[in-house]
């Protein structure tokens, strides 16, 4: 059963070392439509059709219609109206890098690229243009991915008409059966694939390669990264690529998934019409044996990458054995999941309180139909990986030696149950693209899909059958850490000749079971700080007729924008904006603002720390994130109608009585410093660190601060900086979604409306400036691969909402889209210099200046000047003459379709009007939204280019390799 209970292993996902937060959901009553748990399942299906459920006893999701063509191609179609008008198509080929021979490494991915260029039905490059005219954004709405086991082509077609569907299915069918593999196209696209390989971050790639070599030793997967090698890619010829295509691109290896806001019969008709004539070339070739984990291979390895944190990854590998997706298979996996969650919660509690590791986490995954693997990643404090690994193994040993308490189990079970109930609640608004991706992934891992109700019934069957007990979880805690082999890798900052022996010894060393189990006692929202008497509504009015948005002002000065809209079932979005954000900070001095997003919410509320807050909110859909925006600080969450009152209480209490636990600050500091060297390790890392600051003329409010600033941050300085910010400045709240308007007003009145009036700062805001024109590019260096560089060219525009600023910003998006399309064609498709160049228009509505049009490309060092020449040539041409109608249509139609799709969600409307109670122009700008895009003309685009793309105003930057 493919569901959120599966988490793919990310061998390099340092993000997986972030705090292990509990799944959050709501509802305490059983949802409707859930069958009796005693009758869950059905007899194991022995027939091939519906093909997805062979060898499975899971209840079919009848919303899908499954079929099979006479040539062996399988398909699934379904009706779905989220977002309205869109159809999502996935063509999954059972062809990945594991099907390649040694001389073909990278061919599956190369063929993915070639298929998009041209095919039997369209000439080279025309499919992109056709889809643009249909509203498709290249790279997001039309894309593909190649993995170890599959190549999946993705198309999200907005405003799908019968004619557009017919054309799209025709193109996709031609891409599969007859890609145009000529010498010319191969020579054009090969540099793009090599650029994609070149632009990958070297340290992470080397770490991943080393991990694959160790973890999957003796299996093909260890030597089959989908990107391939320079040698094999350069050695590819039309004949060898065609031979690979003919061997593997066959209808019986294809699965077509189509879901969207049309009659499924039409989708089925499209599949039959365009894919039935496809015939394989020559005899079918069996899928190669992917092998099994083997004993007798090295159990330890190391790599020296100073740009990455010291990191230990331990893996227990077992054979991959998924042969049938059954009820009992899923229930046993759920017990394993509970065992892993309990261990992760204990690890997170240890990390939060300080100790030998910043973060640690375990994960259970199936990888590449090659192995089932338990991984444990450990990010130590400093360089002492041995102490950190020992302590983490101690926590695991404790879980294997002593059963968990039933209270621990019940907590995890309750949170999983709440998440599954919330999934049932929100199923009506699940996006079709997400459902299509889920089904494609289920096919990939030999699993199925079922309804959220039957997923929940399977879970309840395990609960009612008393499968979650201290004894069963103890047994799982043992089995998930047993396997064919246990292997570990350590990344170091300096070489250690004895490291492999040390790692092997660390794996074999006896560890004392950690007895430090922190159990959180009873927690209650009633124990949060008191907020005062409910406030009164001073004014309430409807704004923007037809949108359902209301504006309220409370007696204490708190303002609110509210929209009651049940279209997104079970979802309520909450934003609390206060203060002035970056614009209110010092424009000349460094501050501890950098740690706010990582440590402020984790520092607690009142007497509750993060562990207590997790226990308080874990079984419900209550969250708390913090962002620093240009013009405001923002507390934000997604909740539900039932949980909204307590959600608001939690956020208000954070402003009134913030906790100041020092550990989150220290943890954020250590974690940031541990990876600081990575900020110099590649061109894109350097730009992430410095570009925004440089584009704001060196203003310290933007960009990642210097290392010295991070080192100087203490819990005391953090509190001194943030405490007055939380306590001052006007408050604006947005509550949009599936809620009751009157109950919401009452809840806001009892929380934010009950606060004491807050005084806005009268200090003048520091000005914002764009850097002056430079004759020669600003030059930065990186410590990474010598064949990597980056180039940036930017032109100043504007900011704010005065004098038609909102309308101007929207038209500039069209200019940027035209510029991007030209740069993509000329820099990528024609020159093969960069894999994914970007062009964007940024116009900050909350600042009076600071906007820009920016073009960026990752290029070889010797092509930096070419990037600037080409960008300036494109800019000059846009200034010199109007674009033609077709080019405008191909840029404008995808933009319009993006807006139409987003407008079906409450978040879209919230973002449009946020800040509008203090800046009415933002609200007024909603009324011109359609006109601002639909009335753009070629002359408008030329006029904007003449106004802004001036050669005497541009600013350039290059990031080149450090001289050794």
CORHU-V627470 format. One record per run of one state. SS is the DSSP state (2 for helix, 1 for strand, 0 for the rest). FROM is the first residue (numbers start at 1). TO is the last residue. If there is no record, write none. Layout:
SS|FROM|TO  SS|FROM|TO
This chain:
0|1|13  2|14|17  0|18|36  2|37|39  0|40|44  1|45|45  0|46|50  2|51|53  1|54|54  0|55|64  1|65|68  0|69|73  1|74|79  0|80|86  1|87|93  0|94|96  2|97|99  0|100|101  2|102|104  0|105|106  2|107|117  0|118|118  1|119|119  0|120|125  2|126|133  0|134|137  1|138|138  0|139|141  1|142|146  0|147|150  1|151|157  0|158|161  2|162|177  0|178|178  1|179|179  0|180|182  2|183|198  0|199|201  2|202|215  0|216|219  2|220|223  0|224|229  2|230|235  0|236|237  2|238|248  0|249|250  2|251|253  1|254|260  0|261|263  2|264|275  0|276|299  1|300|304  0|305|310  1|311|318  0|319|326  2|327|352  0|353|356  1|357|367  0|368|370  1|371|380  0|381|384  2|385|401  0|402|405  2|406|429  0|430|431  2|432|444  0|445|451  2|452|464  0|465|469  2|470|479  0|480|484  1|485|492  0|493|498  2|499|508  0|509|524  2|525|527  0|528|536  1|537|543  0|544|548  1|549|554  0|555|558  1|559|564  0|565|571  1|572|578  0|579|580  2|581|584  0|585|591  2|592|599  0|600|600  2|601|603  0|604|604  1|605|605  0|606|607  1|608|608  0|609|609  2|610|617  0|618|624  1|625|628  0|629|632  1|633|639  0|640|643  2|644|656  0|657|657  1|658|658  0|659|661  2|662|674  0|675|675  2|676|680  0|681|682  2|683|695  0|696|706  2|707|712  0|713|714  2|715|727  0|728|730  1|731|737  0|738|740  2|741|750  0|751|751  2|752|754  0|755|777  1|778|782  0|783|788  1|789|796  0|797|801  2|802|830  0|831|837  1|838|842  0|843|851  1|852|859  0|860|860  2|861|880  0|881|884  2|885|902  0|903|905  2|906|913  0|914|919  2|920|926  0|927|928  2|929|934  0|935|937  2|938|948  0|949|954  1|955|961  0|962|964
